[in-house]
């Protein structure tokens, strides 16, 4: 049994890619996309026909609608390959506008439905884990539209997502690790901060244990991995979304892999928390890493959305 097969015993494996031609090799249950991944994919010759077809059919429409139609085209192709769900992201530039996020999500859902997709079972709408994004997710979930709260870096964000009843959260393991490593500079000790001691891994474990202790149904999907050691340290998490490169490394390794997280054996008890908007904003502000990485992530996704729009305009 290779490490990928071993991981599947306890964790739902998700492919983190817009390159759906790679999916068959690793047989993931679900797949996640974002503007950066779609931008990367459409610049490859294999995917140019999807871009051209979308422009030919819908080129006269507003650019934001064309982008959504391209995202749905990729998502529909992905769903023809995988058995589970695809995550499709709302424009990051709407991260601080609850109503606009809801409206954009509803349009994406309508486009998937027009393609014959059972959106209640096979689609997750990705929204940034800002206060406004979490409130948008609360509204969407009440309408039966399931959500994936992304760019999640802090315990406060996870608490708010659980209270909002979101379907799934994506804590970003690798980006948390990046921040602490950069912050430490020459004082960083890689060996001492590996495995279970990795700051990104510790963040996900804290959230996972809290949800399981309090019977919170929100699924935890670790994301943004830098190495297979981080993945191994979270074996047993509800889901893990993994790049094709790291899926390949797991499939090529026969090293032993043990379960690290178990919902039946969560860590030390933590009292149930409730955060109103003021408390959420203060807690997030008090966490320099989460504040910086959330802002940075929104900026990066927004920049790639703009690049995608320009590519559409010049195609």
C-alpha positions, 0 to 999 in steps of 0.5 A, a space after each residue: 500500500 502506498 501512502 496515498 492509498 493509506 491516507 484514503 483509509 481515513 481521509 477524503 482525498 481532494 485534488 487541488 487543480 484546474 488541470 482536470 486531465 491529471 485527475 484520472 491518475 489519482 482518482 480523487 473524490 473531490 476537486 477544488 479550483 480557484 482563479 489562480 489555478 484556472 488562470 494557470 490552466 487556460 494558458 496551457 494549449 490543452 485548455 485553450 479550446 475551453 477558453 475559445 469556446 466560452 468566448 465564442 458562445 458568450 463573448 458579448 456578455 459582461 466580463 464577470 459573467 464570462 469568467 463565471 461561465 469559464 469557471 463553470 465550464 472547468 467545473 463541469 469537466 472536472 465533475 465528469 471525471 470525479 465522483 464527488 464535489 467541485 469547489 468554485 470560487 466567488 470573485 475575491 474582489 467581493 470578499 467584503 460585500 455580503 450581498 454581492 457574494 450571495 448574488 455571484 454565488 447564486 449565478 454560479 449555481 444557476 449556471 451549473 444547474 443549466 448544465 444538469 449538475 445536482 448542485 446540492 450534492 456536487 457543488 461547493 461555493 468558495 468564499 473568503 473567510 472574512 466576516 462578510 464572506 462568512 455571513 454570505 455563507 450563512 445566507 447561502 447555506 440557509 438556501 441549500 447552497 453549500 459553501 467552502 470557506 477559504 483563506 482560513 488562517 485563524 481559530 476565530 475564523 473557524 469558530 465563526 464558520 462553525 457557528 454559521 453552519 458552513 459545509 466545509 472550511 479550508 485552513 491553509 497549512 502551507 501559508 501559515 507555515 510560510 509566515 512563521 518561517 519567514 518571521 523567524 528568519 535565521 532562527 527557524 529550525 526546520 526539524 523542530 517545526 516539522 510534522 506535528 510541530 508544524 505551525 500550520 498542522 497545529 492550527 488545523 489540529 486545533 480546529 479539528 479537535 474543537 469541531 469534534 468536541 462540540 459536534 460541529 458538523 462543518 467539515 475540515 479540509 486542510 489545504 495549501 501543502 508545502 510537503 508530504 510531511 504536512 499531509 502525513 501529520 494530518 492523516 485522519 482529517 476529514 478531507 485534504 486538498 492536495 496538488 497533483 505534484 504532492 499526490 504523485 509523491 504520496 503515490 510513489 512512496 511506500 513509507 508507513 503512514 499512521 493516522 494522526 487525527 481521530 474524531 473519536 479522540 480529540 485533544 484537550 477540551 476547549 469551551 464552546 465559543 461564540 463570536 459576534 462581529 466585534 469579537 471576530 474582528 478583534 480576534 482576527 486583528 490580534 492574530 498578525 499571521 492571520 490578518 496578513 495572510 488573509 489580506 495577501 490571499 485576497 489580493 493574490 486571488 483578485 490579481 489573478 482574476 484581473 489577469 484572467 479578465 485581461 486574457 479574455 479581452 485579448 483572446 
